[in-house]
Amino acid sequence: MSELVKLQIDGKAVEVPAGTLLINAAKTVGIEIPAFCYYEGLSLQAACRMCLVEIEKSPKLVTSCTMPVAEGMVVRTDTPQVIQARKSMLEFILTNHPLDCPVCDKGGECELQDLTFRYGADLSRFEEFKEHVPEKQWSPIVFFDKPRCILCYRCVRICKEGMGVGALGVVQRGVASEITPNMGDHLECDECGMCIDICPVGALTSGVYRYKTRPWEMKHVGTACAHCADGCTTTLGVYDNRIIRGNNRDRSGINGEFLCVKGRYAFDFVSHPERLRSPLVKKGDGFEEISWSEALRAVAQRFAEIRARNGKFGVIGSTRTSNEENLYLQEFARKGLGTNNIDHRRSGDFVSLLAGLQGRLEALATTADLYQRRAILVVASDLAQQHPLLAFQVRANWRHNQARVYVVTRGPVREDAYAALSVRAAPGDEIPALESLRGTLQEEPELVVLFGDAIRGEAVFRLIEFGNSLGIPVRYVCLLEHSNSRGAMDMGLLPDFLPGYRPVTEADQEPGLTLPEMLAATDLDALWIVGANPFRQQGPAPSGAFVVAQDLFLTETAKQADIVLPASGAYEKTGTVTNTCGDVIRLNRAVATMGAKTDLDIFRSLSRLMGVQVSPPAASEIYDEMRRAGCRPPSTGAHASLIRPAEDTLFTSGTLGRYSSTLGSLREAPGGLYQWTSSY
């Protein structure tokens, strides 16, 4: 632990670690020092001069955002001299700032507006005409209004340092200084919108949110992002049962303020005009709308008939349904339908990782570990494209803690820019390629290994053997794809494992069919598909089977169903999901779509109509039991062949991404993996 330093701030005794900046030391005793350019985690700029304070025996005011604490220091933050300095700085900042607060999208959330009211900068001695530059649109998402810009450089720093992209810079000097994009008149970047949310004024505004509503008119709902498996919390702004914007300015999740383009803007699939709003039944070559009561009775009656004659069911679950829904579905399938033919599309071999660790759950890394541990090894993943939050964590660890990063991938990735060593390896050759890093990795005090879908089956065990041979503490992350890919496995959407990875043989049952086996079966009587789209890639439905599909849209799979049930999306339900690092994230309902039901409501209705008693445990109980029992699934060697990654990028997200008009409007979409260049 750092040595503690004692000082006084406005008469209050303060004790903080050596090296703490004055602006942060003041916060520990409830004193807020205003600043525009300072932003925690970014390089120091000292550009706005709003954080000036008096330090006893110092001949002039000092910027508290660059001054570290010192033993015995006496600081005053609210003297007449300090107040006058801040008022003068505001007067200077407002010289060319347009007075368009009534129409500015930042109104009500503007830091400049707040400080102007606080310090009363109501007059200006500058009588010259204001410099005016027309507003510019840099992309479908990002608009820039130069006269509002106060040159705090937050946007430039978050893009270069935080995101590792460097798509923004500054040109010209003096009053002509201007933030400019990397491609002259437009942006080519991650389109993450971090620059917009970090802007303290209304210089950067969102093409998705602008002129829609005001912040105080919205209801703000924090919930798990519906797209990738990183588990970010997105705070949705809801007005009139419509999602207007997404951000996480309250830092309520493991992601802090970070969100990628999908978490911040790709919520528009919820209101897509092609959303299903009524159950459908197949009539000839098309569909006919029916009521919910008719649809549920028809499905329950057909399922009951098939069960009564010992017919054969197949159930395909989803990586987007909640933990609670997955628990209910697998128990309904096993107890109500009498089948272990239940599976989902798998995107990583987490089962083999658990088997190889032999109960050592402490060797599973969390999201926080990626920021805290001293060394990181990325194997077979384009991390910035496939797992933007985890890439952000690793990059922040390198910047703040000087962590050493190692990369073994088939092509160039963003992590190459700051990696201690990068190695190229063809798919399947990653483990032999690790030998070239052995000597270096053995010198590290600890290591976190993140591995992608190319590492599966026997390769997972070889990776663990390699980690064990280093003689240092090693933790692992099996990188999965969609929002609840980890939870789908944990909750038992597997033909050979019950919830918590207990083999079905422990319950005197035989393993069921896997997803590919169900699709290839010729003797299925019923196929129930919940929130998945297997027929998009894998051909027609099994002939002769009664097919039921639950989804938000009439997908390729839903078009082949006999009955289609309109389901609610992640932003329309409550529950939990589990991210790829095992963090459990809360889902909270933000909006509702008329005519759609949550998957859990559908399951409960069918079980009631069929007279099936389903009472699964809470998801938290499953995780408690896994921790107590150590979770040692046997390795069957069969899981490797079942990995079917979609290889989504920043701009794709399966079915949900296809129905996001925002993602589809971007020039960067869909992009590709392992194509990073420094000129991006």
Protein Blocks (a to p, Z undefined) as FASTA:
>chain_A
ZZdddddeehiacdddehiafklmmmmnopacddfklcghiacfklnommgccdehiabd
cdfklmccdehiacdfkbfklmmmmmmmmmmmmmmmccfkkmpmkgopafklmmmmmnop
abcfbfbdcdddddddfbfklccdfklpgololmmmmmmmmnonopaccedehjllccdd
fkopaccdeknommmmmpmblkbccfklgokbcfklpccdddddfkbmnopacddddeeh
iafbdcdfkopafnlmaccfklmmmmmmmmgckbcfbdcddehjbccdddfklmmmmmmm
mmmmmmmnopacdddddfkbcfklmmmmmmmmmmmnopabdcdddfbdfklmmmmnnopa
mlpccfklmmmpmbdcdehiafklmmmmlmmmmmmmmmmnopacddddfbdcfklmmgfb
dcdddehilmmmmmmmmmmmmmpmbdcddddfklgcjlmmmmmmmmmmnopacddddddf
blmlmmmmmnopafkbcehhiafklnopacdddfklmmmpckbfbdcdehiafklmnopa
dehiacddddfbdcfklmmpmbdcddddfklcgcddddfkopacddddfbdcehiacfkl
mmmmmmmmnopacddddfklmmmmmmmnopaaddehlmmmmpccekiafkbghjllmmmm
klmmpmkbgbjehiacfkZZ
